[in-house]
C-alpha cells in the first residue's frame, strides 16, 4: 500500500490534483469470519448471527482463514480452538503477527478446553472473549453485536476523519489554484496591456444608449488625440463633443444603428488636443446583455488621417491624369477641326474663287463644325450633362427595329443573333441615345472581331439588390480585354486602336448615357474569351409610347413677331440677332437676366422669350423664363444651351429646349411651332398685366 498523502498532489501544470470526497451517505457494514472445521457448529453460528444483518463468511480451517484475511477485512473473527492441522492457538498467533489484522477482535469457540489453564492460554493468544459450545445463540449474538458496533463506530470515525482531511486537501487545492489563477491573470493582464500599448489601435467600450458614455478606452488614445483616457471616462459627452459638427449626426446614427443591427462603422473628423482635426475610423459590435446588465458596444478606433490623405492624393492624381488625357484628346480633335475651319475661312477671305470651289470650302467648314458638335455631345454624354428626351419605350421593339442598321455597321463577316422576349420590356429612356449606345457597342464588337464572329444581343428583365432592371447584354466572340484595358475602357479618348481608327469616345458615351438614365453598366471580359457589356436601365410598369421618327426639318420659315433675345456671349448674341432679323422677326437684345427683366417690366410688347440657360449674375434662363411667365402669362418661351450643369435644366423643366449649336432650319421650325401655338402677335404687354 502507498503511504497516506499529507496534502493535495500536484499535476505537471502546477495545479493541485482534485480527488473525490469520501462517501458519507452509504451505511457502513461489517463482515464476520467464522472459522470451524465442524460444519454443524459453523451452521449454528451462522443461524445465530443472521439477525445482525452483516456479512457472514465461513472458513473450514485455519489455513483457509488466513488466506481470507490476506485480501479481506473483518470486524470479528470467531475461531474454533480445536481443529485438525493448524489449531486455533496457532491460527490466532499468526493473525496477531500481521499488522493489518493485529487488532481484529478474536472470539474463541471451544467445547473441550474449558479449564482455567486453557482459558488463560486463549486470552494470552489474543482472544477478547471465549464462548463455550454448545453455543447459546443469544449470548453469541450479543457478544458479536458489541464487537461489531465498536468496529462500525471506529470505521465511522475513520470515515469522518478522511472527510475532514479531504476538506483540508480541497481547501489547499482551491487556494493553490486561486493563487495560480491570480498569477496567470496578472500575467495575462500585463501581456494584454503591453499588446494594447504596442498596437496603433484604440480599444473602447461604451454604453449602447445615448449619450454613449465611455466605460473603457485603452491608453493608446493619448498618442493619437493628445488627451488621456481619464478625459473620456470622466465626462460622458467628451468624445462626441469634439467630433466635427458636420460629422456628429452620422456618428450618432451609426451608434444608434448598432442597437438594431448589432454592429456599426463610421469615419469622422475629431478635434485633437493640438487644435487639429484628425480622421478616425470607428467600428465595433454590440455585446449581448448578461444577467440584466446594460448592453455595451465594444469597438476599435483607428487613426485614418494618413490613409485618407493618401487616398485624396491618389484621387487627385487620377483626376489630373484623366483631365490631362481628356484635354489632350479634346485639343487634338478640336485643333484638327479648327485647322479645317480657319484654313478654309482664310482662303475664302483672301481670294475670289468660282462658286463650286467656294461651296466646297463652305461645306468643309460645315462638316468640321458638325464634327465638333458631335464631339461636344459625346463629352456631355460621358459627363452626364447631355439633354435627354426620355419616353416610355419597349426596349425589345427598339432593338428589333434598329437591327438592320447594326447589320450594316458590323458587316457580313459578323453574325448578329437576337435573343429577345416576346413580351414588352419597358423603360423610361431616350430612344435616340439608346440607339447610339447600341451602335457604339456593335462597332466596338466588330473591331474586336476582325476575322468575323458572333454578336449576340439579349434583352431581359432582372431584379437585383439595386433595383428592377431592363438589362441589355451585348456579347461578342472577339479577342477580349486584358485587365488594364478593361479598367480604363470607359475613359474618354482611351483607345487601343491605331491613330485615326477611333476617337475613344464611343464607350464613354455609352457609360455616360446609361448613368444619366439612372442605370448601371457592367463589363465582363478576359483575353481570349470575348466581351459582354450589360446595360441596366430602370424598368417601367407603364405602357410603351409610340415613338415616331422626327421628320427632317429643311424648310426655313420666318415671321414678324417680337422676340426678346437674351444671350451673354456677344458673338453668339450678334449671330443669333442676325439670323432672327434675317427671318423677319423684330428682335430686342439683352445680355443677362437683369437687363431682360427691366425690359419685360416695360410696356414694350413681346411674343416670345428666347434665352440662354447658363448666364452670369446668379439668375439662370430657367428662373428668368418663370418670372417672365408671371409678368406676361401669354408669352412663349424657348430655352437654349450649350452645356447643362447641375441644378439647371432637367427633363422636368416645363419649357422647350434648343441645344447649341443649332442650325437655322431647326431654330426657325421650333420658333414657328411655339409662336403658332400661342397668342396673336404682340399680345403680351407689360402694361396690360400691370392694369389687371
Secondary structure as GFF3:
##gff-version 3
##sequence-region A 1 692
A	DSSP	beta_strand	31	35	.	.	.	ID=ss1
A	DSSP	alpha_helix	39	49	.	.	.	ID=ss2
A	DSSP	three_ten_helix	50	52	.	.	.	ID=ss3
A	DSSP	beta_strand	55	59	.	.	.	ID=ss4
A	DSSP	alpha_helix	62	71	.	.	.	ID=ss5
A	DSSP	beta_strand	76	80	.	.	.	ID=ss6
A	DSSP	alpha_helix	88	97	.	.	.	ID=ss7
A	DSSP	beta_strand	105	110	.	.	.	ID=ss8
A	DSSP	alpha_helix	116	124	.	.	.	ID=ss9
A	DSSP	beta_strand	129	132	.	.	.	ID=ss10
A	DSSP	alpha_helix	137	198	.	.	.	ID=ss11
A	DSSP	beta_strand	201	207	.	.	.	ID=ss12
A	DSSP	beta_strand	214	217	.	.	.	ID=ss13
A	DSSP	alpha_helix	221	225	.	.	.	ID=ss14
A	DSSP	alpha_helix	229	234	.	.	.	ID=ss15
A	DSSP	alpha_helix	238	241	.	.	.	ID=ss16
A	DSSP	alpha_helix	248	261	.	.	.	ID=ss17
A	DSSP	beta_strand	263	271	.	.	.	ID=ss18
A	DSSP	beta_strand	277	287	.	.	.	ID=ss19
A	DSSP	beta_strand	296	303	.	.	.	ID=ss20
A	DSSP	alpha_helix	305	350	.	.	.	ID=ss21
A	DSSP	alpha_helix	355	382	.	.	.	ID=ss22
A	DSSP	beta_strand	391	394	.	.	.	ID=ss23
A	DSSP	alpha_helix	395	410	.	.	.	ID=ss24
A	DSSP	beta_strand	414	419	.	.	.	ID=ss25
A	DSSP	beta_strand	426	429	.	.	.	ID=ss26
A	DSSP	alpha_helix	431	448	.	.	.	ID=ss27
A	DSSP	beta_strand	453	464	.	.	.	ID=ss28
A	DSSP	beta_strand	467	476	.	.	.	ID=ss29
A	DSSP	alpha_helix	483	486	.	.	.	ID=ss30
A	DSSP	alpha_helix	506	516	.	.	.	ID=ss31
A	DSSP	beta_strand	520	525	.	.	.	ID=ss32
A	DSSP	beta_strand	531	538	.	.	.	ID=ss33
A	DSSP	beta_strand	562	566	.	.	.	ID=ss34
A	DSSP	alpha_helix	570	582	.	.	.	ID=ss35
A	DSSP	beta_strand	586	590	.	.	.	ID=ss36
A	DSSP	alpha_helix	593	600	.	.	.	ID=ss37
A	DSSP	beta_strand	608	612	.	.	.	ID=ss38
A	DSSP	alpha_helix	621	631	.	.	.	ID=ss39
A	DSSP	beta_strand	636	641	.	.	.	ID=ss40
A	DSSP	beta_strand	656	659	.	.	.	ID=ss41
A	DSSP	alpha_helix	664	677	.	.	.	ID=ss42
A	DSSP	alpha_helix	686	691	.	.	.	ID=ss43
###
